[in-house]
Amino acid sequence: MQYAHPRPFPDDFLWGASTSAYQVEGAWNEDGKGASVIDVHMHRPEGVTDFRVAADHYHRYEEDVSLFAELGLKAYRFSIAWTRIIPDGDGPLNPAGITFYHRLIDALLAKGIEPLVTLYHFDLPAALDERGGWSNRDTVDAFVRYARTLFEEYGSKVRYWLTINEQNMMTLHGKAIGTTGRSGDTDKRSIYQQNHHMFVAAARTMALCHELLPEAKIGPAPNIVSVYPASPAPEDVVAADDWDAVRNLLYLDVAVRGTYHPLAWGYLAERGLEPAFAPDDAADLAAGHPDFIAFNYYSTQTVGASTGAASDLETRGGDQQIVRGELGFYRAEKNPHLPRNEFGWEIDPVGMRTTMRRLWDRYRLPLIITENGSGAFDELRDGRVHDTYRVDYLRQHIAQIRLALADGVQVFGYCPWSAIDLVSTHQGISKRYGFIHVDRTETDLRELARTKKDSFGWYSRVIASNGEDLG
Ligand code: BG6
């Protein structure tokens, strides 16, 4: 539908930006921090994905928050590193880690920036991983204890909480993003049991949040994208529905409705992958109710019915956004109507509108986009970064939020990825997303100096005009 006069963004719309702890903080072993699975599996100083210093935000958070304020952010979405708070995951607390996030939150509040806190963004404590990670039910209790610590420490300052970032991507692409646990536990059956334990942990955490902090709001943060059928052939439509259920709806149905989506359960049962339920699990899942749905959106996916041939599979193997295909289930297709970025991710602003409409239609919960952006090899020249491609990408997506609002969807915030340059999950610091450039390469840390990109000035005008000036 088209609108001659789409309504303006609400006055209290949360214009924000996002980061995650392990990708931005650095200081990976300082001030009592314990090791996470990322520290164990993903430190490769000789090549890409070296997270040890990252953007050094841990030491430069004051400068960064001042820049966020200059950008005009109304909200900043960041994650807390579990291993800073509880170094081994379930043992003694680490006062220095707790203090760091008090300082960060206080600095944000002093500038009038709403903190949106993700409890867990890929960086499981390595000590828990050694004891089986999410395969071990004790990790559920450890997570709930960790969440309780955060609610008690920061609950008087933080109003918005996100449970687990992209649980669906950890389940589907754990190898690419470095979250797959011990080698013995990487078969699909174990992974879906781990996934189930995360569901229980998130549900218990949402219930705990409501009990301890009745004024706060909490929700899940999966990666959700519309899935298109490759053609109008009914078999392709069935394949698209099936993949939508397994990639997207499984994660939202459990979070919102407390039950497994029937198509997703059918997929698991057919393959002998159904998770075992402990006696209290069904009741725990039913008792966890989100106040909103946060979702990360980068691209859509297009799939068709499986032909059973190797050509069903994307040869690069897929990642968070490149659809992979599964023999006997669905085949991967490129969408001929969409351009792709340098990393092969299709660019589909309209797909973000359809994603919002579908989510609202199915769940009727307020939405917030907690990630959206396009990675690029930015170039710093003469103190400037002319990232017009980033402005183009974000402008088109923001225009679609406005249309979704006109469609009647409740959207209360937009947090592009990322507030500042940080290290990509598996493609290094050269794949940049930020409004603020951080001067370093994969191997040379240089001065880590901050420079405002062209997109910084543009986004600050968008925010100042409450989304009217997308110029
Ligand atoms: C999301 C993650 O999958 O996508 C982020 O939540 C990640 O952590 C972002 O950085 C972009 O992906 P990538 O692989 O380009 O860093």
Residues whose N, C-alpha, C, O or C-beta is under 5 A from the ligand:
A	BS01	BG6	E166 Q320 G375 V423 S424 T425 H426
